[in-house]
Amino acid sequence: MPYKGVSLPITKDQLNGIFKKYDKDGDGKISKQELKLAFKEMGLNFPGLRAGRAIRHADINEDGYINEEEMGQLVTYASRWGVKIY
């Protein structure tokens, strides 16, 4: 079931939970592919395009991945699309 609406701010614990849920390979960072799958699961249109844009926006250290420190930036950016975090 797609998530819609916005529920911010979210806590550090919630951020960590989201990060762990979508870090499928457990390497401590979220790849574009993992983010694409997450956005698809959330019911967003064009998950691949959105994943690329989100990585470019939130990837502060420019390594091509989202780490735990960058997760807040990612959530803020994704909230523009009506993603609701539970």
HTML snippet that shows the backbone in 3Dmol.js (N, CA, C, O; Angstrom):
<script src="https://3Dmol.org/build/3Dmol-min.js"></script>
<div id="view" style="width:600px;height:400px;position:relative"></div>
<script>
const pdb = `
ATOM      1  N   MET A   1       0.841  -1.188   0.000  1.00  0.00           N
ATOM      2  CA  MET A   1       0.000   0.000   0.000  1.00  0.00           C
ATOM      3  C   MET A   1       0.879   1.241   0.000  1.00  0.00           C
ATOM      4  O   MET A   1       1.763   1.356   0.848  1.00  0.00           O
ATOM      5  N   PRO A   2       0.665   2.170  -0.921  1.00  0.00           N
ATOM      6  CA  PRO A   2       1.496   3.364  -0.999  1.00  0.00           C
ATOM      7  C   PRO A   2       1.312   4.276   0.208  1.00  0.00           C
ATOM      8  O   PRO A   2       0.230   4.358   0.788  1.00  0.00           O
ATOM      9  N   TYR A   3       2.378   4.947   0.564  1.00  0.00           N
ATOM     10  CA  TYR A   3       2.342   5.930   1.644  1.00  0.00           C
ATOM     11  C   TYR A   3       2.091   7.294   1.024  1.00  0.00           C
ATOM     12  O   TYR A   3       2.703   7.636   0.012  1.00  0.00           O
ATOM     13  N   LYS A   4       1.215   8.063   1.608  1.00  0.00           N
ATOM     14  CA  LYS A   4       0.966   9.424   1.131  1.00  0.00           C
ATOM     15  C   LYS A   4       0.846  10.343   2.328  1.00  0.00           C
ATOM     16  O   LYS A   4       0.533   9.895   3.431  1.00  0.00           O
ATOM     17  N   GLY A   5       1.093  11.626   2.116  1.00  0.00           N
ATOM     18  CA  GLY A   5       1.044  12.593   3.190  1.00  0.00           C
ATOM     19  C   GLY A   5       2.436  12.850   3.740  1.00  0.00           C
ATOM     20  O   GLY A   5       3.406  12.245   3.286  1.00  0.00           O
ATOM     21  N   VAL A   6       2.538  13.731   4.699  1.00  0.00           N
ATOM     22  CA  VAL A   6       3.822  14.059   5.294  1.00  0.00           C
ATOM     23  C   VAL A   6       3.684  14.050   6.802  1.00  0.00           C
ATOM     24  O   VAL A   6       2.760  14.644   7.357  1.00  0.00           O
ATOM     25  N   SER A   7       4.605  13.375   7.457  1.00  0.00           N
ATOM     26  CA  SER A   7       4.612  13.343   8.906  1.00  0.00           C
ATOM     27  C   SER A   7       6.029  13.652   9.376  1.00  0.00           C
ATOM     28  O   SER A   7       6.835  12.745   9.587  1.00  0.00           O
ATOM     29  N   LEU A   8       6.318  14.917   9.535  1.00  0.00           N
ATOM     30  CA  LEU A   8       7.629  15.373   9.978  1.00  0.00           C
ATOM     31  C   LEU A   8       7.444  16.298  11.171  1.00  0.00           C
ATOM     32  O   LEU A   8       6.359  16.869  11.273  1.00  0.00           O
ATOM     33  N   PRO A   9       8.363  16.501  12.059  1.00  0.00           N
ATOM     34  CA  PRO A   9       9.691  15.895  12.055  1.00  0.00           C
ATOM     35  C   PRO A   9       9.635  14.465  12.569  1.00  0.00           C
ATOM     36  O   PRO A   9       8.673  14.041  13.208  1.00  0.00           O
ATOM     37  N   ILE A  10      10.699  13.745  12.266  1.00  0.00           N
ATOM     38  CA  ILE A  10      10.809  12.384  12.765  1.00  0.00           C
ATOM     39  C   ILE A  10      12.024  12.296  13.678  1.00  0.00           C
ATOM     40  O   ILE A  10      12.947  13.105  13.578  1.00  0.00           O
ATOM     41  N   THR A  11      12.019  11.327  14.552  1.00  0.00           N
ATOM     42  CA  THR A  11      13.075  11.209  15.545  1.00  0.00           C
ATOM     43  C   THR A  11      14.310  10.522  14.967  1.00  0.00           C
ATOM     44  O   THR A  11      14.255   9.898  13.907  1.00  0.00           O
ATOM     45  N   LYS A  12      15.419  10.650  15.684  1.00  0.00           N
ATOM     46  CA  LYS A  12      16.664   9.981  15.298  1.00  0.00           C
ATOM     47  C   LYS A  12      16.453   8.464  15.245  1.00  0.00           C
ATOM     48  O   LYS A  12      16.963   7.797  14.346  1.00  0.00           O
ATOM     49  N   ASP A  13      15.703   7.924  16.206  1.00  0.00           N
ATOM     50  CA  ASP A  13      15.420   6.485  16.208  1.00  0.00           C
ATOM     51  C   ASP A  13      14.638   6.070  14.969  1.00  0.00           C
ATOM     52  O   ASP A  13      14.908   5.020  14.386  1.00  0.00           O
ATOM     53  N   GLN A  14      13.672   6.887  14.566  1.00  0.00           N
ATOM     54  CA  GLN A  14      12.907   6.590  13.359  1.00  0.00           C
ATOM     55  C   GLN A  14      13.813   6.622  12.128  1.00  0.00           C
ATOM     56  O   GLN A  14      13.711   5.763  11.252  1.00  0.00           O
ATOM     57  N   LEU A  15      14.704   7.622  12.068  1.00  0.00           N
ATOM     58  CA  LEU A  15      15.652   7.704  10.964  1.00  0.00           C
ATOM     59  C   LEU A  15      16.513   6.448  10.897  1.00  0.00           C
ATOM     60  O   LEU A  15      16.718   5.887   9.820  1.00  0.00           O
ATOM     61  N   ASN A  16      17.012   6.013  12.038  1.00  0.00           N
ATOM     62  CA  ASN A  16      17.846   4.818  12.075  1.00  0.00           C
ATOM     63  C   ASN A  16      17.067   3.587  11.619  1.00  0.00           C
ATOM     64  O   ASN A  16      17.604   2.735  10.911  1.00  0.00           O
ATOM     65  N   GLY A  17      15.806   3.497  12.024  1.00  0.00           N
ATOM     66  CA  GLY A  17      14.968   2.376  11.604  1.00  0.00           C
ATOM     67  C   GLY A  17      14.746   2.363  10.107  1.00  0.00           C
ATOM     68  O   GLY A  17      14.814   1.310   9.473  1.00  0.00           O
ATOM     69  N   ILE A  18      14.483   3.519   9.546  1.00  0.00           N
ATOM     70  CA  ILE A  18      14.285   3.637   8.097  1.00  0.00           C
ATOM     71  C   ILE A  18      15.569   3.235   7.374  1.00  0.00           C
ATOM     72  O   ILE A  18      15.541   2.491   6.393  1.00  0.00           O
ATOM     73  N   PHE A  19      16.684   3.737   7.875  1.00  0.00           N
ATOM     74  CA  PHE A  19      17.966   3.438   7.255  1.00  0.00           C
ATOM     75  C   PHE A  19      18.218   1.939   7.240  1.00  0.00           C
ATOM     76  O   PHE A  19      18.581   1.377   6.207  1.00  0.00           O
ATOM     77  N   LYS A  20      18.029   1.297   8.376  1.00  0.00           N
ATOM     78  CA  LYS A  20      18.283  -0.142   8.472  1.00  0.00           C
ATOM     79  C   LYS A  20      17.321  -0.944   7.597  1.00  0.00           C
ATOM     80  O   LYS A  20      17.703  -1.967   7.029  1.00  0.00           O
ATOM     81  N   LYS A  21      16.084  -0.484   7.489  1.00  0.00           N
ATOM     82  CA  LYS A  21      15.103  -1.191   6.669  1.00  0.00           C
ATOM     83  C   LYS A  21      15.511  -1.222   5.200  1.00  0.00           C
ATOM     84  O   LYS A  21      15.340  -2.238   4.527  1.00  0.00           O
ATOM     85  N   TYR A  22      16.044  -0.123   4.708  1.00  0.00           N
ATOM     86  CA  TYR A  22      16.348  -0.026   3.286  1.00  0.00           C
ATOM     87  C   TYR A  22      17.810  -0.299   2.944  1.00  0.00           C
ATOM     88  O   TYR A  22      18.160  -0.368   1.766  1.00  0.00           O
ATOM     89  N   ASP A  23      18.659  -0.453   3.941  1.00  0.00           N
ATOM     90  CA  ASP A  23      20.049  -0.870   3.704  1.00  0.00           C
ATOM     91  C   ASP A  23      20.044  -2.384   3.572  1.00  0.00           C
ATOM     92  O   ASP A  23      20.449  -3.098   4.489  1.00  0.00           O
ATOM     93  N   LYS A  24      19.586  -2.865   2.435  1.00  0.00           N
ATOM     94  CA  LYS A  24      19.319  -4.293   2.224  1.00  0.00           C
ATOM     95  C   LYS A  24      20.546  -5.177   2.395  1.00  0.00           C
ATOM     96  O   LYS A  24      20.427  -6.288   2.911  1.00  0.00           O
ATOM     97  N   ASP A  25      21.723  -4.715   1.975  1.00  0.00           N
ATOM     98  CA  ASP A  25      22.914  -5.553   2.083  1.00  0.00           C
ATOM     99  C   ASP A  25      23.693  -5.323   3.373  1.00  0.00           C
ATOM    100  O   ASP A  25      24.716  -5.968   3.601  1.00  0.00           O
ATOM    101  N   GLY A  26      23.211  -4.393   4.234  1.00  0.00           N
ATOM    102  CA  GLY A  26      23.818  -4.173   5.545  1.00  0.00           C
ATOM    103  C   GLY A  26      25.208  -3.587   5.517  1.00  0.00           C
ATOM    104  O   GLY A  26      25.977  -3.777   6.460  1.00  0.00           O
ATOM    105  N   ASP A  27      25.557  -2.862   4.433  1.00  0.00           N
ATOM    106  CA  ASP A  27      26.905  -2.305   4.335  1.00  0.00           C
ATOM    107  C   ASP A  27      27.044  -0.931   4.984  1.00  0.00           C
ATOM    108  O   ASP A  27      28.115  -0.328   4.917  1.00  0.00           O
ATOM    109  N   GLY A  28      25.979  -0.426   5.613  1.00  0.00           N
ATOM    110  CA  GLY A  28      26.044   0.862   6.296  1.00  0.00           C
ATOM    111  C   GLY A  28      25.785   2.059   5.409  1.00  0.00           C
ATOM    112  O   GLY A  28      26.002   3.200   5.815  1.00  0.00           O
ATOM    113  N   LYS A  29      25.322   1.801   4.199  1.00  0.00           N
ATOM    114  CA  LYS A  29      24.978   2.892   3.289  1.00  0.00           C
ATOM    115  C   LYS A  29      23.893   2.416   2.331  1.00  0.00           C
ATOM    116  O   LYS A  29      23.734   1.219   2.092  1.00  0.00           O
ATOM    117  N   ILE A  30      23.150   3.378   1.788  1.00  0.00           N
ATOM    118  CA  ILE A  30      22.062   3.062   0.872  1.00  0.00           C
ATOM    119  C   ILE A  30      22.489   3.450  -0.540  1.00  0.00           C
ATOM    120  O   ILE A  30      22.831   4.601  -0.810  1.00  0.00           O
ATOM    121  N   SER A  31      22.459   2.472  -1.423  1.00  0.00           N
ATOM    122  CA  SER A  31      22.835   2.702  -2.817  1.00  0.00           C
ATOM    123  C   SER A  31      21.643   3.255  -3.593  1.00  0.00           C
ATOM    124  O   SER A  31      20.519   3.287  -3.093  1.00  0.00           O
ATOM    125  N   LYS A  32      21.910   3.686  -4.812  1.00  0.00           N
ATOM    126  CA  LYS A  32      20.824   4.161  -5.676  1.00  0.00           C
ATOM    127  C   LYS A  32      19.822   3.037  -5.917  1.00  0.00           C
ATOM    128  O   LYS A  32      18.615   3.277  -5.923  1.00  0.00           O
ATOM    129  N   GLN A  33      20.308   1.815  -6.116  1.00  0.00           N
ATOM    130  CA  GLN A  33      19.415   0.677  -6.363  1.00  0.00           C
ATOM    131  C   GLN A  33      18.534   0.396  -5.141  1.00  0.00           C
ATOM    132  O   GLN A  33      17.337   0.145  -5.283  1.00  0.00           O
ATOM    133  N   GLU A  34      19.127   0.439  -3.943  1.00  0.00           N
ATOM    134  CA  GLU A  34      18.346   0.215  -2.715  1.00  0.00           C
ATOM    135  C   GLU A  34      17.306   1.319  -2.542  1.00  0.00           C
ATOM    136  O   GLU A  34      16.177   1.060  -2.125  1.00  0.00           O
ATOM    137  N   LEU A  35      17.694   2.548  -2.864  1.00  0.00           N
ATOM    138  CA  LEU A  35      16.770   3.670  -2.748  1.00  0.00           C
ATOM    139  C   LEU A  35      15.650   3.560  -3.774  1.00  0.00           C
ATOM    140  O   LEU A  35      14.498   3.876  -3.479  1.00  0.00           O
ATOM    141  N   LYS A  36      15.988   3.113  -4.971  1.00  0.00           N
ATOM    142  CA  LYS A  36      14.974   2.908  -6.002  1.00  0.00           C
ATOM    143  C   LYS A  36      13.937   1.892  -5.529  1.00  0.00           C
ATOM    144  O   LYS A  36      12.735   2.108  -5.690  1.00  0.00           O
ATOM    145  N   LEU A  37      14.393   0.798  -4.954  1.00  0.00           N
ATOM    146  CA  LEU A  37      13.472  -0.219  -4.439  1.00  0.00           C
ATOM    147  C   LEU A  37      12.618   0.339  -3.295  1.00  0.00           C
ATOM    148  O   LEU A  37      11.428   0.037  -3.199  1.00  0.00           O
ATOM    149  N   ALA A  38      13.228   1.150  -2.435  1.00  0.00           N
ATOM    150  CA  ALA A  38      12.484   1.762  -1.327  1.00  0.00           C
ATOM    151  C   ALA A  38      11.382   2.672  -1.864  1.00  0.00           C
ATOM    152  O   ALA A  38      10.241   2.607  -1.408  1.00  0.00           O
ATOM    153  N   PHE A  39      11.727   3.520  -2.835  1.00  0.00           N
ATOM    154  CA  PHE A  39      10.736   4.439  -3.400  1.00  0.00           C
ATOM    155  C   PHE A  39       9.626   3.668  -4.114  1.00  0.00           C
ATOM    156  O   PHE A  39       8.458   4.053  -4.054  1.00  0.00           O
ATOM    157  N   LYS A  40       9.994   2.586  -4.786  1.00  0.00           N
ATOM    158  CA  LYS A  40       8.985   1.756  -5.452  1.00  0.00           C
ATOM    159  C   LYS A  40       8.043   1.157  -4.414  1.00  0.00           C
ATOM    160  O   LYS A  40       6.828   1.141  -4.606  1.00  0.00           O
ATOM    161  N   GLU A  41       8.608   0.666  -3.315  1.00  0.00           N
ATOM    162  CA  GLU A  41       7.804   0.091  -2.235  1.00  0.00           C
ATOM    163  C   GLU A  41       6.867   1.127  -1.617  1.00  0.00           C
ATOM    164  O   GLU A  41       5.776   0.789  -1.158  1.00  0.00           O
ATOM    165  N   MET A  42       7.297   2.391  -1.608  1.00  0.00           N
ATOM    166  CA  MET A  42       6.481   3.467  -1.053  1.00  0.00           C
ATOM    167  C   MET A  42       5.405   3.928  -2.026  1.00  0.00           C
ATOM    168  O   MET A  42       4.570   4.762  -1.676  1.00  0.00           O
ATOM    169  N   GLY A  43       5.417   3.395  -3.241  1.00  0.00           N
ATOM    170  CA  GLY A  43       4.388   3.735  -4.212  1.00  0.00           C
ATOM    171  C   GLY A  43       4.657   4.990  -5.007  1.00  0.00           C
ATOM    172  O   GLY A  43       3.738   5.544  -5.610  1.00  0.00           O
ATOM    173  N   LEU A  44       5.903   5.457  -5.023  1.00  0.00           N
ATOM    174  CA  LEU A  44       6.224   6.667  -5.775  1.00  0.00           C
ATOM    175  C   LEU A  44       6.343   6.357  -7.257  1.00  0.00           C
ATOM    176  O   LEU A  44       6.827   5.291  -7.637  1.00  0.00           O
ATOM    177  N   ASN A  45       5.907   7.278  -8.085  1.00  0.00           N
ATOM    178  CA  ASN A  45       6.096   7.168  -9.529  1.00  0.00           C
ATOM    179  C   ASN A  45       7.546   7.475  -9.867  1.00  0.00           C
ATOM    180  O   ASN A  45       8.186   8.279  -9.189  1.00  0.00           O
ATOM    181  N   PHE A  46       8.058   6.852 -10.891  1.00  0.00           N
ATOM    182  CA  PHE A  46       9.421   7.078 -11.386  1.00  0.00           C
ATOM    183  C   PHE A  46      10.479   6.876 -10.296  1.00  0.00           C
ATOM    184  O   PHE A  46      11.290   7.772 -10.061  1.00  0.00           O
ATOM    185  N   PRO A  47      10.486   5.726  -9.633  1.00  0.00           N
ATOM    186  CA  PRO A  47      11.404   5.528  -8.512  1.00  0.00           C
ATOM    187  C   PRO A  47      12.881   5.625  -8.894  1.00  0.00           C
ATOM    188  O   PRO A  47      13.683   6.097  -8.089  1.00  0.00           O
ATOM    189  N   GLY A  48      13.260   5.198 -10.083  1.00  0.00           N
ATOM    190  CA  GLY A  48      14.659   5.291 -10.499  1.00  0.00           C
ATOM    191  C   GLY A  48      15.115   6.725 -10.666  1.00  0.00           C
ATOM    192  O   GLY A  48      16.190   7.104 -10.201  1.00  0.00           O
ATOM    193  N   LEU A  49      14.295   7.518 -11.329  1.00  0.00           N
ATOM    194  CA  LEU A  49      14.600   8.939 -11.519  1.00  0.00           C
ATOM    195  C   LEU A  49      14.671   9.656 -10.177  1.00  0.00           C
ATOM    196  O   LEU A  49      15.593  10.432  -9.927  1.00  0.00           O
ATOM    197  N   ARG A  50      13.707   9.397  -9.330  1.00  0.00           N
ATOM    198  CA  ARG A  50      13.682  10.038  -8.010  1.00  0.00           C
ATOM    199  C   ARG A  50      14.862   9.614  -7.154  1.00  0.00           C
ATOM    200  O   ARG A  50      15.411  10.427  -6.410  1.00  0.00           O
ATOM    201  N   ALA A  51      15.259   8.348  -7.249  1.00  0.00           N
ATOM    202  CA  ALA A  51      16.403   7.862  -6.476  1.00  0.00           C
ATOM    203  C   ALA A  51      17.674   8.603  -6.885  1.00  0.00           C
ATOM    204  O   ALA A  51      18.459   9.018  -6.032  1.00  0.00           O
ATOM    205  N   GLY A  52      17.873   8.765  -8.182  1.00  0.00           N
ATOM    206  CA  GLY A  52      19.050   9.500  -8.655  1.00  0.00           C
ATOM    207  C   GLY A  52      19.068  10.929  -8.173  1.00  0.00           C
ATOM    208  O   GLY A  52      20.102  11.427  -7.728  1.00  0.00           O
ATOM    209  N   ARG A  53      17.938  11.588  -8.258  1.00  0.00           N
ATOM    210  CA  ARG A  53      17.852  12.983  -7.795  1.00  0.00           C
ATOM    211  C   ARG A  53      18.051  13.076  -6.288  1.00  0.00           C
ATOM    212  O   ARG A  53      18.711  13.992  -5.797  1.00  0.00           O
ATOM    213  N   ALA A  54      17.481  12.133  -5.564  1.00  0.00           N
ATOM    214  CA  ALA A  54      17.610  12.139  -4.102  1.00  0.00           C
ATOM    215  C   ALA A  54      19.058  11.922  -3.670  1.00  0.00           C
ATOM    216  O   ALA A  54      19.540  12.572  -2.743  1.00  0.00           O
ATOM    217  N   ILE A  55      19.747  11.006  -4.346  1.00  0.00           N
ATOM    218  CA  ILE A  55      21.159  10.767  -4.037  1.00  0.00           C
ATOM    219  C   ILE A  55      21.957  12.044  -4.285  1.00  0.00           C
ATOM    220  O   ILE A  55      22.759  12.445  -3.442  1.00  0.00           O
ATOM    221  N   ARG A  56      21.747  12.680  -5.422  1.00  0.00           N
ATOM    222  CA  ARG A  56      22.481  13.916  -5.727  1.00  0.00           C
ATOM    223  C   ARG A  56      22.200  14.999  -4.696  1.00  0.00           C
ATOM    224  O   ARG A  56      23.092  15.774  -4.351  1.00  0.00           O
ATOM    225  N   HIS A  57      20.970  15.056  -4.202  1.00  0.00           N
ATOM    226  CA  HIS A  57      20.605  16.095  -3.234  1.00  0.00           C
ATOM    227  C   HIS A  57      21.168  15.806  -1.839  1.00  0.00           C
ATOM    228  O   HIS A  57      21.690  16.708  -1.185  1.00  0.00           O
ATOM    229  N   ALA A  58      21.065  14.566  -1.386  1.00  0.00           N
ATOM    230  CA  ALA A  58      21.377  14.247   0.011  1.00  0.00           C
ATOM    231  C   ALA A  58      22.797  13.738   0.242  1.00  0.00           C
ATOM    232  O   ALA A  58      23.247  13.688   1.387  1.00  0.00           O
ATOM    233  N   ASP A  59      23.503  13.365  -0.804  1.00  0.00           N
ATOM    234  CA  ASP A  59      24.837  12.777  -0.674  1.00  0.00           C
ATOM    235  C   ASP A  59      25.878  13.871  -0.446  1.00  0.00           C
ATOM    236  O   ASP A  59      26.537  14.327  -1.380  1.00  0.00           O
ATOM    237  N   ILE A  60      26.010  14.278   0.801  1.00  0.00           N
ATOM    238  CA  ILE A  60      26.871  15.405   1.159  1.00  0.00           C
ATOM    239  C   ILE A  60      28.345  15.118   0.861  1.00  0.00           C
ATOM    240  O   ILE A  60      29.056  15.999   0.378  1.00  0.00           O
ATOM    241  N   ASN A  61      28.806  13.909   1.141  1.00  0.00           N
ATOM    242  CA  ASN A  61      30.223  13.593   0.911  1.00  0.00           C
ATOM    243  C   ASN A  61      30.503  13.115  -0.518  1.00  0.00           C
ATOM    244  O   ASN A  61      31.644  12.790  -0.848  1.00  0.00           O
ATOM    245  N   GLU A  62      29.485  13.071  -1.351  1.00  0.00           N
ATOM    246  CA  GLU A  62      29.585  12.768  -2.780  1.00  0.00           C
ATOM    247  C   GLU A  62      30.258  11.418  -3.077  1.00  0.00           C
ATOM    248  O   GLU A  62      31.056  11.305  -4.008  1.00  0.00           O
ATOM    249  N   ASP A  63      29.923  10.392  -2.271  1.00  0.00           N
ATOM    250  CA  ASP A  63      30.463   9.059  -2.529  1.00  0.00           C
ATOM    251  C   ASP A  63      29.489   8.183  -3.320  1.00  0.00           C
ATOM    252  O   ASP A  63      29.788   7.028  -3.624  1.00  0.00           O
ATOM    253  N   GLY A  64      28.319   8.743  -3.649  1.00  0.00           N
ATOM    254  CA  GLY A  64      27.336   7.991  -4.429  1.00  0.00           C
ATOM    255  C   GLY A  64      26.375   7.169  -3.592  1.00  0.00           C
ATOM    256  O   GLY A  64      25.563   6.423  -4.138  1.00  0.00           O
ATOM    257  N   TYR A  65      26.453   7.294  -2.283  1.00  0.00           N
ATOM    258  CA  TYR A  65      25.604   6.545  -1.353  1.00  0.00           C
ATOM    259  C   TYR A  65      25.053   7.487  -0.289  1.00  0.00           C
ATOM    260  O   TYR A  65      25.563   8.589  -0.086  1.00  0.00           O
ATOM    261  N   ILE A  66      23.991   7.025   0.391  1.00  0.00           N
ATOM    262  CA  ILE A  66      23.449   7.747   1.541  1.00  0.00           C
ATOM    263  C   ILE A  66      23.876   6.987   2.795  1.00  0.00           C
ATOM    264  O   ILE A  66      23.557   5.809   2.954  1.00  0.00           O
ATOM    265  N   ASN A  67      24.594   7.664   3.676  1.00  0.00           N
ATOM    266  CA  ASN A  67      24.974   7.039   4.946  1.00  0.00           C
ATOM    267  C   ASN A  67      24.043   7.544   6.050  1.00  0.00           C
ATOM    268  O   ASN A  67      23.155   8.356   5.789  1.00  0.00           O
ATOM    269  N   GLU A  68      24.240   7.075   7.260  1.00  0.00           N
ATOM    270  CA  GLU A  68      23.331   7.446   8.350  1.00  0.00           C
ATOM    271  C   GLU A  68      23.316   8.947   8.612  1.00  0.00           C
ATOM    272  O   GLU A  68      22.270   9.511   8.932  1.00  0.00           O
ATOM    273  N   GLU A  69      24.468   9.596   8.478  1.00  0.00           N
ATOM    274  CA  GLU A  69      24.525  11.043   8.719  1.00  0.00           C
ATOM    275  C   GLU A  69      23.749  11.830   7.664  1.00  0.00           C
ATOM    276  O   GLU A  69      23.261  12.925   7.940  1.00  0.00           O
ATOM    277  N   GLU A  70      23.634  11.280   6.466  1.00  0.00           N
ATOM    278  CA  GLU A  70      22.937  11.964   5.369  1.00  0.00           C
ATOM    279  C   GLU A  70      21.450  11.624   5.310  1.00  0.00           C
ATOM    280  O   GLU A  70      20.712  12.198   4.509  1.00  0.00           O
ATOM    281  N   MET A  71      21.016  10.707   6.143  1.00  0.00           N
ATOM    282  CA  MET A  71      19.634  10.224   6.082  1.00  0.00           C
ATOM    283  C   MET A  71      18.614  11.340   6.314  1.00  0.00           C
ATOM    284  O   MET A  71      17.568  11.355   5.665  1.00  0.00           O
ATOM    285  N   GLY A  72      18.894  12.261   7.214  1.00  0.00           N
ATOM    286  CA  GLY A  72      17.985  13.382   7.472  1.00  0.00           C
ATOM    287  C   GLY A  72      17.754  14.222   6.233  1.00  0.00           C
ATOM    288  O   GLY A  72      16.632  14.652   5.967  1.00  0.00           O
ATOM    289  N   GLN A  73      18.825  14.459   5.465  1.00  0.00           N
ATOM    290  CA  GLN A  73      18.711  15.207   4.211  1.00  0.00           C
ATOM    291  C   GLN A  73      17.814  14.468   3.223  1.00  0.00           C
ATOM    292  O   GLN A  73      16.991  15.071   2.535  1.00  0.00           O
ATOM    293  N   LEU A  74      17.988  13.158   3.170  1.00  0.00           N
ATOM    294  CA  LEU A  74      17.181  12.339   2.265  1.00  0.00           C
ATOM    295  C   LEU A  74      15.705  12.394   2.642  1.00  0.00           C
ATOM    296  O   LEU A  74      14.848  12.556   1.774  1.00  0.00           O
ATOM    297  N   VAL A  75      15.407  12.260   3.923  1.00  0.00           N
ATOM    298  CA  VAL A  75      14.014  12.276   4.377  1.00  0.00           C
ATOM    299  C   VAL A  75      13.373  13.633   4.088  1.00  0.00           C
ATOM    300  O   VAL A  75      12.234  13.696   3.628  1.00  0.00           O
ATOM    301  N   THR A  76      14.097  14.712   4.356  1.00  0.00           N
ATOM    302  CA  THR A  76      13.574  16.046   4.078  1.00  0.00           C
ATOM    303  C   THR A  76      13.281  16.214   2.591  1.00  0.00           C
ATOM    304  O   THR A  76      12.237  16.745   2.215  1.00  0.00           O
ATOM    305  N   TYR A  77      14.201  15.762   1.750  1.00  0.00           N
ATOM    306  CA  TYR A  77      14.017  15.860   0.304  1.00  0.00           C
ATOM    307  C   TYR A  77      12.837  15.016  -0.157  1.00  0.00           C
ATOM    308  O   TYR A  77      12.014  15.486  -0.943  1.00  0.00           O
ATOM    309  N   ALA A  78      12.741  13.775   0.319  1.00  0.00           N
ATOM    310  CA  ALA A  78      11.661  12.884  -0.097  1.00  0.00           C
ATOM    311  C   ALA A  78      10.304  13.350   0.403  1.00  0.00           C
ATOM    312  O   ALA A  78       9.283  13.037  -0.209  1.00  0.00           O
ATOM    313  N   SER A  79      10.273  14.092   1.503  1.00  0.00           N
ATOM    314  CA  SER A  79       8.991  14.572   2.037  1.00  0.00           C
ATOM    315  C   SER A  79       8.299  15.523   1.057  1.00  0.00           C
ATOM    316  O   SER A  79       7.086  15.715   1.135  1.00  0.00           O
ATOM    317  N   ARG A  80       9.042  16.102   0.160  1.00  0.00           N
ATOM    318  CA  ARG A  80       8.461  16.990  -0.860  1.00  0.00           C
ATOM    319  C   ARG A  80       7.519  16.240  -1.790  1.00  0.00           C
ATOM    320  O   ARG A  80       6.645  16.834  -2.422  1.00  0.00           O
ATOM    321  N   TRP A  81       7.710  14.929  -1.865  1.00  0.00           N
ATOM    322  CA  TRP A  81       6.904  14.116  -2.779  1.00  0.00           C
ATOM    323  C   TRP A  81       5.712  13.483  -2.059  1.00  0.00           C
ATOM    324  O   TRP A  81       4.993  12.678  -2.652  1.00  0.00           O
ATOM    325  N   GLY A  82       5.496  13.829  -0.810  1.00  0.00           N
ATOM    326  CA  GLY A  82       4.353  13.301  -0.095  1.00  0.00           C
ATOM    327  C   GLY A  82       4.591  11.952   0.558  1.00  0.00           C
ATOM    328  O   GLY A  82       3.644  11.207   0.809  1.00  0.00           O
ATOM    329  N   VAL A  83       5.854  11.629   0.836  1.00  0.00           N
ATOM    330  CA  VAL A  83       6.176  10.380   1.523  1.00  0.00           C
ATOM    331  C   VAL A  83       5.889  10.548   2.997  1.00  0.00           C
ATOM    332  O   VAL A  83       6.314  11.524   3.615  1.00  0.00           O
ATOM    333  N   LYS A  84       5.169   9.599   3.560  1.00  0.00           N
ATOM    334  CA  LYS A  84       4.878   9.641   4.982  1.00  0.00           C
ATOM    335  C   LYS A  84       5.717   8.572   5.682  1.00  0.00           C
ATOM    336  O   LYS A  84       5.722   7.409   5.279  1.00  0.00           O
ATOM    337  N   ILE A  85       6.410   8.973   6.712  1.00  0.00           N
ATOM    338  CA  ILE A  85       7.251   8.077   7.484  1.00  0.00           C
ATOM    339  C   ILE A  85       6.479   7.641   8.704  1.00  0.00           C
ATOM    340  O   ILE A  85       5.994   8.483   9.460  1.00  0.00           O
ATOM    341  N   TYR A  86       6.351   6.332   8.916  1.00  0.00           N
ATOM    342  CA  TYR A  86       5.650   5.794  10.076  1.00  0.00           C
ATOM    343  C   TYR A  86       6.623   5.357  11.111  1.00  0.00           C
ATOM    344  O   TYR A  86       6.223   4.872  12.169  1.00  0.00           O
TER     345      TYR A  86
END
`;
const viewer = $3Dmol.createViewer("view");
viewer.addModel(pdb, "pdb");
viewer.setStyle({}, {cartoon: {color: "spectrum"}});
viewer.zoomTo();
viewer.render();
</script>
